[in-house]
Amino acid sequence: MVFSSVIFLCIFLPATLLGYYILPKKARNFFLLVASLIFYACGGPKHLIYLLSSIIINYFFGIVIAKTPGNTKKTVLAVAVIANAGSLLYFKYTGMLIETANGLFNSTIPVPEIILPLGISFYTFQCMSYIIDVYRTGSVETNPVKYALFISMFPQLLQGPIIRYSDVKETLDAPKITADDFAKGIERFITGLAKKAVIANTLGEVCDQIFEISTQNISPQIAWLGAILYTLQLYFDFSGYSDMAIGIGKFFGFNFSENFNYPYISKSITEFWRRWHITLSAWFRDYLYIPLGGNRTGNVYINLLIVFLATGIWHGAAWSYLVWGLWHGLFMLIERALRGKTIPFRIPAAFASAFRWGYTMIAVTLGWVLFKIEDLPEAFSYIKAMFGIGPHDYNAFSLGFFLDSRLAFFLVIALLCCVPWGEVLPGKLSSRIALICDSNKPFPRTARHICLMALLVISFVFIVNSTYSPFIYFRF
């Protein structure tokens, strides 16, 4: 069951909201926990068994760590972290490592059929952040319902945002929902739904067609079109889910952390990671980079490389994800090495800004090819096709075969939606637009409501007329 499915929109979400609001406050956490487990079980009962096991084990890890004195506490923490990281590596990398060993040594080790639990990367990181925070602060949650709900809350369970217990503790202790929060939740949810159902799915249809073509039959123009489409599809797919998760969270009184801040306006890879998957970046900063020494030691470059290698490992069980992580890590190292350096000649500010943005987007787009194509040789072959390297039959497909008026329309809409126009427009123009769009005034407020209703109707039309299209990050 996904947020953009009819069964979720028309049955599960309304029923859950109704039950939550008619129940007394003391029963709401338990009801939401049961609803979240039902939501998760729709993906398969086996997934639910592992989720419950993870919740129970880490609940007791937290209690033991809080009660254990001295150096023994650090030992228990190490066991807990190794257990969580080990389970994540087992589920995600066992098959890949065995297949790699078989290929290298001509061995025939049987590859076990391991079913990857849905959302395991996300909720395992939440479990780890919780037990580490218990170790650091001594504050532990002894109520099993509250702890279980923190881990399994259905809005963010499968695809984030990755939350900390401190983010939701106050609401878990005393749920409080205001009409303003609920209204903001509706707006955020509809915006995310439109991102996914209207933009991401539409771009994804053509993107998949292009990536199915043999790289020998693809021209550089079409190869770049495919890469750009995937770059946009991934953003609107993932940020759309995050918007919906944040919106649903507000329905129940929770304020989840933001996960995206217009990453495609970034002018460096460093800035990109401050704007893309913000909660994951914050997790690695607080629980890996800073403990390694962060910026305080002489091993800053090694620390950065370790973090981005871990980022690649977190994302998936394929060598392409590791290369993708190292690709971003390499640019981070270069940017850090060049920080504060000057060039011996002057460059117009506008040109320098455009160059930095162009360099960043080319690096990001090439990196997403490694995300789209998990087979490393095929991914490199596609990247070579983007630059016209190697033997190709450019007459097999024309650019116009894919880039028709419909795709061009949605491509323009997607590009426009990647920019926070209120921030980039000149000050006076931005102020005038903000004044016109002031939602406290009757006309802008009514117009805003009409636009949201139109977006909702359009999204439903696209959902009904489309085939099943799961969120891309579900596989992580």
Number of C-alpha atoms within 10 A of each C-alpha: 15 18 22 23 18 14 12 15 15 10 11 17 16 12 13 16 14 11 15 20 13 10 11 10 13 11 11 18 24 17 17 21 21 19 22 21 21 15 22 22 17 12 14 12 14 13 18 19 12 15 23 15 11 20 21 14 14 23 21 15 20 26 18 18 24 19 12 15 10 8 8 11 16 15 13 18 20 13 13 22 21 13 16 19 16 12 15 20 16 14 17 24 18 16 18 14 16 17 17 14 14 15 11 9 8 10 12 11 10 10 13 9 9 12 10 18 23 23 21 25 26 23 25 22 23 23 27 23 20 26 28 20 18 21 22 11 10 15 16 20 16 12 9 14 16 20 23 23 23 27 27 26 22 23 23 25 26 26 24 27 26 27 26 21 21 12 14 18 16 13 17 19 11 12 16 14 15 12 10 10 19 18 14 16 25 19 20 21 27 22 21 27 30 26 27 31 25 23 24 28 25 20 24 20 14 17 23 14 11 21 19 8 14 13 23 15 16 25 22 20 15 24 25 20 19 23 23 21 24 25 24 21 25 23 23 27 26 25 26 28 30 27 27 28 27 27 28 26 21 26 23 24 21 22 19 24 16 18 23 21 19 17 20 20 18 21 19 20 25 17 15 22 19 19 20 21 22 19 21 20 19 16 18 17 16 14 15 17 22 13 11 19 13 18 13 9 10 10 13 17 19 14 21 24 21 18 21 24 20 17 21 24 22 22 19 20 21 22 18 25 27 21 19 24 24 22 20 23 25 17 16 21 18 12 14 15 11 10 9 7 7 8 6 5 5 8 10 7 9 8 10 13 12 12 13 14 18 16 14 21 22 12 16 19 18 21 23 19 24 26 24 18 17 16 14 17 12 16 21 16 15 28 21 15 23 21 13 16 12 10 10 16 12 15 9 11 15 13 14 9 8 18 15 10 10 10 17 13 11 16 20 10 12 21 11 11 14 16 15 12 12 14 9 10 12 10 10 9 11 15 13 12 13 12 13 12 15 14 15 10 11 10 13 15 14 13 13 16 14 12 12 19 14 13 18 19 14 15 23 20 13 18 21 12 9 13 9 12 16 16 20 16 16 17 17 18
